[in-house]
Protein backbone atom coordinates (compact mmCIF):
# COMPACT_ATOMS: atom_id res chain seq x y z
CA UNK A 1 0.00 0.00 0.00
CA UNK A 2 2.86 2.40 0.89
CA UNK A 3 4.54 1.56 -2.41
CA UNK A 4 1.34 2.30 -4.33
CA UNK A 5 0.95 5.59 -2.47
CA UNK A 6 4.53 6.55 -3.39
CA UNK A 7 3.87 5.80 -7.05
CA UNK A 8 0.67 7.87 -7.01
CA UNK A 9 2.51 10.80 -5.38
CA UNK A 10 5.20 10.58 -8.03
CA UNK A 11 2.57 10.55 -10.79
CA UNK A 12 0.91 13.60 -9.23
CA UNK A 13 4.13 15.61 -9.16
CA UNK A 14 5.03 14.60 -12.71
CA UNK A 15 1.58 15.66 -13.87
CA UNK A 16 2.11 18.99 -12.12
CA UNK A 17 5.38 19.43 -14.01
CA UNK A 18 7.76 18.97 -11.08
CA UNK A 19 9.69 16.14 -9.52
CA UNK A 20 9.27 15.06 -5.88
CA UNK A 21 12.86 16.31 -5.32
CA UNK A 22 11.89 19.88 -6.23
CA UNK A 23 8.57 19.65 -4.40
CA UNK A 24 10.29 18.81 -1.12
CA UNK A 25 12.69 21.73 -1.27
CA UNK A 26 12.60 24.19 1.60
CA UNK A 27 15.63 26.37 0.83
CA UNK A 28 17.67 27.75 -2.06
CA UNK A 29 21.41 27.23 -1.73
CA UNK A 30 23.62 29.89 -3.33
CA UNK A 31 27.25 28.81 -3.47
CA UNK A 32 30.39 30.89 -3.98
CA UNK A 33 33.90 31.53 -2.79
CA UNK A 34 35.28 34.78 -1.44
CA UNK A 35 38.84 35.89 -0.84
CA UNK A 36 38.87 36.19 2.92
CA UNK A 37 42.65 36.07 2.57
CA UNK A 38 45.04 36.94 -0.25
CA UNK A 39 45.34 39.93 -2.57
CA UNK A 40 41.62 40.22 -3.38
CA UNK A 41 40.52 40.34 0.25
CA UNK A 42 39.28 43.96 0.28
CA UNK A 43 37.27 43.91 -2.96
CA UNK A 44 35.90 40.44 -2.21
CA UNK A 45 34.66 41.55 1.21
CA UNK A 46 32.73 44.41 -0.38
CA UNK A 47 31.21 42.09 -3.01
CA UNK A 48 30.17 39.65 -0.27
CA UNK A 49 28.58 42.37 1.84
CA UNK A 50 26.47 43.52 -1.10
CA UNK A 51 25.34 39.96 -1.79
CA UNK A 52 24.59 39.33 1.88
CA UNK A 53 22.49 42.49 2.08
CA UNK A 54 20.40 41.21 -0.86
CA UNK A 55 19.97 37.77 0.77
CA UNK A 56 19.01 39.30 4.11
CA UNK A 57 16.37 41.48 2.47
CA UNK A 58 14.97 38.57 0.44
CA UNK A 59 14.79 36.35 3.53
CA UNK A 60 13.11 39.08 5.56
CA UNK A 61 10.23 38.71 3.09
CA UNK A 62 10.20 34.92 3.33
CA UNK A 63 12.48 34.12 0.40
CA UNK A 64 12.19 33.97 -3.39
CA UNK A 65 8.78 32.97 -4.69
CA UNK A 66 8.89 29.94 -6.99
CA UNK A 67 5.61 29.55 -8.86
CA UNK A 68 6.23 25.91 -9.78
CA UNK A 69 6.43 25.04 -6.08
CA UNK A 70 3.84 27.62 -5.02
CA UNK A 71 6.00 28.78 -2.14
CA UNK A 72 8.87 31.02 -1.17
CA UNK A 73 12.34 29.54 -0.67
CA UNK A 74 14.67 31.29 1.78
CA UNK A 75 18.21 31.85 0.52
CA UNK A 76 21.06 30.03 2.23
CA UNK A 77 24.54 31.25 1.31
CA UNK A 78 27.29 28.64 1.35
CA UNK A 79 30.83 29.92 0.85
CA UNK A 80 34.50 29.24 1.46
CA UNK A 81 37.76 31.20 1.48
CA UNK A 82 39.44 30.76 -1.90
CA UNK A 83 42.62 32.44 -0.61
CA UNK A 84 42.75 34.40 -3.90
CA UNK A 85 43.97 31.18 -5.55
CA UNK A 86 42.74 29.84 -8.91
CA UNK A 87 43.47 26.24 -7.93
CA UNK A 88 41.62 26.64 -4.66
CA UNK A 89 38.64 28.11 -6.53
CA UNK A 90 38.23 25.04 -8.71
CA UNK A 91 38.44 22.63 -5.77
CA UNK A 92 35.87 24.61 -3.80
CA UNK A 93 33.36 25.04 -6.61
CA UNK A 94 33.38 21.27 -7.14
CA UNK A 95 32.68 20.91 -3.41
CA UNK A 96 29.91 23.51 -3.51
CA UNK A 97 28.16 21.60 -6.27
CA UNK A 98 28.81 17.97 -5.37
CA UNK A 99 28.75 18.11 -1.55
CA UNK A 100 26.86 21.27 -0.61
CA UNK A 101 24.28 20.83 -3.39
CA UNK A 102 24.31 24.49 -4.41
CA UNK A 103 21.39 25.30 -6.70
CA UNK A 104 23.08 28.36 -8.20
CA UNK A 105 26.53 29.91 -8.11
CA UNK A 106 27.99 33.39 -7.71
CA UNK A 107 31.50 33.98 -9.01
CA UNK A 108 34.49 34.93 -6.87
CA UNK A 109 35.93 38.43 -7.24
CA UNK A 110 38.30 39.12 -10.17
CA UNK A 111 38.35 37.97 -13.77
CA UNK A 112 41.12 35.44 -13.14
CA UNK A 113 39.32 33.61 -10.35
CA UNK A 114 36.00 33.81 -12.17
CA UNK A 115 37.57 32.22 -15.27
CA UNK A 116 38.58 29.24 -13.10
CA UNK A 117 35.15 28.97 -11.50
CA UNK A 118 33.43 29.21 -14.90
CA UNK A 119 35.09 25.97 -16.03
CA UNK A 120 33.51 24.11 -13.13
CA UNK A 121 30.11 25.79 -13.50
CA UNK A 122 29.99 24.76 -17.15
CA UNK A 123 31.27 21.26 -16.48
CA UNK A 124 28.51 20.62 -13.93
CA UNK A 125 25.82 22.59 -15.77
CA UNK A 126 25.19 25.16 -13.03
CA UNK A 127 24.09 28.76 -13.65
CA UNK A 128 26.72 31.16 -12.31
CA UNK A 129 26.29 34.91 -11.99
CA UNK A 130 29.71 36.42 -12.74
CA UNK A 131 30.25 39.61 -10.80
CA UNK A 132 33.52 41.37 -10.08
CA UNK A 133 34.78 40.10 -13.45
CA UNK A 134 35.09 42.35 -16.51
CA UNK A 135 37.13 40.15 -18.86
CA UNK A 136 35.56 39.48 -22.27
CA UNK A 137 37.63 36.32 -22.67
CA UNK A 138 35.56 34.38 -20.13
CA UNK A 139 32.70 34.56 -22.62
CA UNK A 140 34.32 33.37 -25.85
CA UNK A 141 34.85 29.79 -24.68
CA UNK A 142 31.43 28.48 -25.67
CA UNK A 143 30.05 28.42 -22.11
CA UNK A 144 26.26 28.53 -21.74
CA UNK A 145 25.84 28.82 -17.96
CA UNK A 146 27.85 31.94 -17.02
CA UNK A 147 26.21 35.38 -17.00
CA UNK A 148 28.17 38.64 -16.52
CA UNK A 149 27.05 41.54 -14.33
CA UNK A 150 29.91 44.01 -14.97
CA UNK A 151 30.33 46.00 -18.16
CA UNK A 152 33.00 44.06 -20.09
CA UNK A 153 36.51 45.48 -20.39
CA UNK A 154 36.08 46.04 -24.14
CA UNK A 155 33.54 48.79 -23.34
CA UNK A 156 35.30 50.55 -20.45
CA UNK A 157 36.29 53.58 -22.54
CA UNK A 158 34.01 53.35 -25.56
CA UNK A 159 31.43 55.63 -23.96
CA UNK A 160 34.04 58.41 -23.90
CA UNK A 161 33.56 58.58 -27.67
CA UNK A 162 29.80 58.63 -27.26
CA UNK A 163 30.09 61.50 -24.78
CA UNK A 164 32.32 63.43 -27.17
CA UNK A 165 30.00 62.87 -30.13
CA UNK A 166 27.00 63.87 -28.03
CA UNK A 167 28.35 67.20 -26.75
CA UNK A 168 30.52 68.19 -29.72
CA UNK A 169 29.66 66.78 -33.18
CA UNK A 170 32.59 68.75 -34.65
CA UNK A 171 35.18 66.90 -32.54
CA UNK A 172 37.06 64.43 -34.75
CA UNK A 173 40.51 63.65 -33.28
CA UNK A 174 41.39 61.41 -30.34
CA UNK A 175 44.73 60.64 -28.68
CA UNK A 176 45.00 57.34 -26.79
CA UNK A 177 47.85 57.12 -24.28
CA UNK A 178 47.87 54.13 -21.93
CA UNK A 179 49.92 52.09 -19.48
CA UNK A 180 51.67 49.09 -21.02
CA UNK A 181 49.73 46.54 -18.97
CA UNK A 182 47.57 43.68 -20.20
CA UNK A 183 44.33 45.21 -18.94
CA UNK A 184 44.92 48.80 -20.10
CA UNK A 185 46.13 47.63 -23.51
CA UNK A 186 43.02 45.47 -24.01
CA UNK A 187 40.71 48.31 -22.98
CA UNK A 188 42.43 50.90 -25.17
CA UNK A 189 42.71 48.61 -28.20
CA UNK A 190 38.94 48.15 -28.08
CA UNK A 191 38.49 51.90 -27.59
CA UNK A 192 40.61 52.58 -30.68
CA UNK A 193 38.51 50.25 -32.82
CA UNK A 194 35.32 51.84 -31.51
CA UNK A 195 36.60 55.38 -32.09
CA UNK A 196 37.45 54.58 -35.70
CA UNK A 197 34.09 52.91 -36.16
CA UNK A 198 32.41 56.10 -34.91
CA UNK A 199 34.34 58.20 -37.43
CA UNK A 200 37.04 59.61 -35.15
CA UNK A 201 40.65 59.81 -36.26
CA UNK A 202 43.03 58.29 -33.69
CA UNK A 203 45.99 60.65 -34.04
CA UNK A 204 48.09 59.01 -31.33
CA UNK A 205 48.04 55.45 -29.97
CA UNK A 206 50.97 54.86 -27.67
CA UNK A 207 51.82 52.99 -24.47
CA UNK A 208 54.02 54.10 -21.59
CA UNK A 209 55.90 51.85 -19.18
CA UNK A 210 54.42 51.04 -15.78
CA UNK A 211 55.99 53.36 -13.20
CA UNK A 212 56.41 56.26 -15.63
CA UNK A 213 56.69 59.57 -13.77
CA UNK A 214 57.67 61.94 -16.58
CA UNK A 215 55.11 62.27 -19.39
CA UNK A 216 56.82 65.18 -21.17
CA UNK A 217 57.51 63.27 -24.38
CA UNK A 218 53.93 62.02 -24.56
CA UNK A 219 52.51 65.48 -23.85
CA UNK A 220 54.69 66.95 -26.61
CA UNK A 221 53.27 64.40 -29.03
CA UNK A 222 49.75 65.20 -27.88
CA UNK A 223 50.31 68.92 -28.47
CA UNK A 224 51.74 68.20 -31.93
CA UNK A 225 48.68 66.17 -33.01
CA UNK A 226 46.19 68.66 -31.50
CA UNK A 227 43.47 66.13 -30.50
CA UNK A 228 40.01 66.98 -29.22
CA UNK A 229 40.21 64.31 -26.54
CA UNK A 230 42.72 62.25 -24.57
CA UNK A 231 41.71 58.84 -23.27
CA UNK A 232 43.67 55.99 -21.74
CA UNK A 233 45.52 55.68 -18.44
CA UNK A 234 46.13 52.56 -16.40
CA UNK A 235 46.27 52.82 -12.61
CA UNK A 236 46.04 55.52 -9.96
CA UNK A 237 49.67 56.66 -9.68
CA UNK A 238 50.30 57.11 -13.41
CA UNK A 239 46.89 58.68 -14.02
CA UNK A 240 47.39 61.19 -11.21
CA UNK A 241 50.87 62.16 -12.45
CA UNK A 242 49.71 62.43 -16.06
CA UNK A 243 46.85 64.78 -15.15
CA UNK A 244 49.12 66.92 -13.00
CA UNK A 245 51.53 67.38 -15.89
CA UNK A 246 48.72 68.06 -18.38
CA UNK A 247 47.64 70.88 -16.06
CA UNK A 248 51.15 72.24 -15.57
CA UNK A 249 51.64 72.44 -19.34
CA UNK A 250 48.10 73.79 -19.92
CA UNK A 251 47.24 71.25 -22.60
CA UNK A 252 44.14 72.58 -24.38
CA UNK A 253 42.06 69.51 -25.13
CA UNK A 254 38.28 69.33 -24.80
CA UNK A 255 37.89 66.01 -22.97
CA UNK A 256 40.16 63.88 -20.77
CA UNK A 257 38.93 60.43 -19.74
CA UNK A 258 41.17 57.98 -17.89
CA UNK A 259 40.96 54.55 -16.31
CA UNK A 260 41.01 54.04 -12.52
CA UNK A 261 42.53 57.30 -11.20
CA UNK A 262 39.51 59.66 -11.44
CA UNK A 263 37.29 57.17 -9.59
CA UNK A 264 39.57 57.20 -6.52
CA UNK A 265 38.59 59.83 -3.89
CA UNK A 266 42.25 60.84 -3.35
CA UNK A 267 42.33 62.11 -6.94
CA UNK A 268 40.70 65.31 -5.66
CA UNK A 269 43.95 66.15 -3.86
CA UNK A 270 45.29 67.33 -7.23
CA UNK A 271 43.08 70.39 -6.88
CA UNK A 272 42.56 72.25 -10.16
CA UNK A 273 44.60 69.62 -12.00
CA UNK A 274 41.74 67.19 -11.29
CA UNK A 275 39.05 69.60 -12.50
CA UNK A 276 36.85 68.34 -15.36
CA UNK A 277 38.75 65.06 -15.71
CA UNK A 278 36.32 62.21 -16.41
CA UNK A 279 36.62 58.48 -15.86
CA UNK A 280 34.55 55.30 -16.05
CA UNK A 281 33.19 53.37 -13.10
CA UNK A 282 30.98 50.28 -12.92
CA UNK A 283 28.63 52.17 -10.56
CA UNK A 284 28.58 55.24 -8.36
CA UNK A 285 26.29 56.10 -5.41
CA UNK A 286 25.35 59.33 -7.19
CA UNK A 287 24.08 57.48 -10.27
CA UNK A 288 20.42 58.45 -10.67
CA UNK A 289 19.00 55.42 -12.46
CA UNK A 290 15.26 55.51 -11.85
CA UNK A 291 11.96 53.98 -12.91
CA UNK A 292 11.13 57.18 -14.77
CA UNK A 293 14.31 57.21 -16.88
CA UNK A 294 14.68 53.45 -17.32
CA UNK A 295 14.98 52.10 -20.87
CA UNK A 296 13.59 48.73 -19.79
CA UNK A 297 11.39 47.34 -16.99
CA UNK A 298 12.51 48.40 -13.51
CA UNK A 299 13.32 45.82 -10.83
CA UNK A 300 14.51 46.16 -7.25
CA UNK A 301 15.28 49.08 -4.94
CA UNK A 302 16.18 52.61 -5.99
CA UNK A 303 19.77 53.84 -5.77
CA UNK A 304 18.95 55.81 -2.63
CA UNK A 305 17.30 52.80 -1.01
CA UNK A 306 20.29 50.59 -1.75
CA UNK A 307 22.79 53.17 -0.48
CA UNK A 308 20.76 53.89 2.66
CA UNK A 309 20.27 50.22 3.60
CA UNK A 310 23.91 49.39 2.91
CA UNK A 311 25.07 52.34 5.01
CA UNK A 312 22.74 51.27 7.82
CA UNK A 313 24.07 47.70 7.69
CA UNK A 314 27.79 48.44 7.38
CA UNK A 315 28.26 52.04 8.47
CA UNK A 316 29.53 53.59 5.23
CA UNK A 317 28.52 54.37 1.65
CA UNK A 318 28.95 51.41 -0.74
CA UNK A 319 31.22 51.36 -3.78
CA UNK A 320 30.80 49.50 -7.04
CA UNK A 321 32.14 46.18 -5.68
CA UNK A 322 29.31 46.02 -3.16
CA UNK A 323 26.78 47.18 -5.75
CA UNK A 324 27.92 44.42 -8.10
CA UNK A 325 27.44 41.78 -5.40
CA UNK A 326 23.94 43.00 -4.63
CA UNK A 327 23.07 43.21 -8.33
CA UNK A 328 24.18 39.61 -8.92
CA UNK A 329 21.68 38.37 -6.34
CA UNK A 330 18.97 40.69 -7.62
CA UNK A 331 19.33 39.49 -11.22
CA UNK A 332 19.30 35.83 -10.17
CA UNK A 333 16.18 36.50 -8.11
CA UNK A 334 14.43 38.09 -11.08
CA UNK A 335 15.36 35.15 -13.34
CA UNK A 336 13.97 32.61 -10.85
CA UNK A 337 10.77 34.59 -10.43
CA UNK A 338 10.34 34.99 -14.18
CA UNK A 339 11.05 31.29 -14.77
CA UNK A 340 8.72 30.28 -11.96
CA UNK A 341 11.21 27.49 -11.40
CA UNK A 342 14.64 26.68 -10.03
CA UNK A 343 15.43 24.26 -12.84
CA UNK A 344 18.63 25.27 -14.59
CA UNK A 345 17.25 25.32 -18.13
CA UNK A 346 14.22 27.37 -17.17
CA UNK A 347 16.31 29.96 -15.30
CA UNK A 348 18.74 30.10 -18.23
CA UNK A 349 15.86 30.90 -20.59
CA UNK A 350 14.76 33.71 -18.28
CA UNK A 351 18.28 35.15 -18.24
CA UNK A 352 18.51 34.94 -22.02
CA UNK A 353 15.31 36.98 -22.35
CA UNK A 354 16.12 39.41 -19.57
CA UNK A 355 16.14 43.15 -20.22
CA UNK A 356 15.69 45.08 -16.98
CA UNK A 357 16.93 48.25 -15.31
CA UNK A 358 18.04 48.26 -11.69
CA UNK A 359 19.70 50.77 -9.36
CA UNK A 360 22.92 49.39 -10.89
CA UNK A 361 21.84 50.17 -14.44
CA UNK A 362 20.50 48.17 -17.34
CA UNK A 363 21.00 44.39 -17.47
CA UNK A 364 20.90 42.33 -20.66
CA UNK A 365 22.95 39.37 -21.90
CA UNK A 366 24.55 38.33 -25.18
CA UNK A 367 23.13 35.08 -26.54
CA UNK A 368 25.45 34.88 -29.55
CA UNK A 369 29.17 34.24 -29.90
CA UNK A 370 29.88 35.77 -26.46
CA UNK A 371 27.01 34.00 -24.71
CA UNK A 372 26.40 35.44 -21.24
CA UNK A 373 28.47 38.59 -21.73
CA UNK A 374 26.84 41.77 -20.45
CA UNK A 375 25.40 43.98 -23.19
CA UNK A 376 22.95 46.20 -21.30
CA UNK A 377 25.04 47.71 -18.54
CA UNK A 378 27.15 50.75 -19.46
CA UNK A 379 29.95 52.32 -17.51
CA UNK A 380 28.96 55.29 -15.38
CA UNK A 381 31.19 58.29 -16.15
CA UNK A 382 32.09 60.64 -13.36
CA UNK A 383 33.65 64.08 -13.59
CA UNK A 384 35.46 66.12 -10.96
CA UNK A 385 33.81 69.51 -10.55
CA UNK A 386 34.17 72.40 -8.12
CA UNK A 387 31.18 73.36 -5.99
CA UNK A 388 31.23 75.67 -3.02
CA UNK A 389 35.01 75.77 -3.16
CA UNK A 390 35.27 71.98 -2.83
CA UNK A 391 36.15 69.26 -5.32
CA UNK A 392 33.24 66.88 -5.85
CA UNK A 393 32.56 63.88 -8.07
CA UNK A 394 29.48 64.10 -10.26
CA UNK A 395 27.96 61.48 -12.55
CA UNK A 396 27.67 62.95 -16.06
CA UNK A 397 26.95 59.84 -18.18
CA UNK A 398 24.76 58.08 -19.16
CA UNK A 399 22.26 60.89 -19.32
CA UNK A 400 19.53 58.89 -17.56
CA UNK A 401 21.84 58.46 -14.54
CA UNK A 402 23.52 61.88 -14.40
CA UNK A 403 23.70 63.90 -11.20
CA UNK A 404 25.11 66.97 -13.01
CA UNK A 405 25.78 68.24 -16.52
CA UNK A 406 29.17 67.62 -18.09
CA UNK A 407 31.46 70.66 -17.90
CA UNK A 408 33.03 70.98 -21.35
CA UNK A 409 35.59 71.72 -22.66
CA UNK A 410 38.27 70.48 -20.28
CA UNK A 411 40.47 73.54 -20.88
CA UNK A 412 37.87 75.87 -19.33
CA UNK A 413 39.82 75.57 -16.07
CA UNK A 414 42.82 77.47 -17.48
Buried (B, 14 or more C-beta within 10 A) or exposed (E): EEEEEEEEEEEEBEEEEBEEEBBEBEEBBBBBBBBBEBEBBEBBBBBBBBBBBBBEBBBEEEBBBBEBBEBBBBBBBBBBBBBBBBEBBBBBBEBBBEEBEBBBBBBBBBBBBBBBBBBBBBBBEBBBBBBBBBBBEBBEBEBEBBBBBBBBBBBBBBBBBBBBBBBBEEBBBBBBBBBEBEBBBBBBBBBBEBBEEEEBEBBBBBBBEEEBEEBEEBBEBBBEBEBBBBBBBBBBBBBBBBBBBBBEBEBEBBBBBBBBBBBBEEBBEBEEBBBBBBBBBBBBBBBBBBEEBBBBEBBBBBBEEBBEBBEEBBEEEBBBBBBBBBBBBBBBBBBBBBBBBBBBEBBBBBBBEBEBBBBBBBBBBBBEEBBBBBBBBBBBBBBBBBEEEEBBBBBBBBEBBBBBEBBBBBBEBE
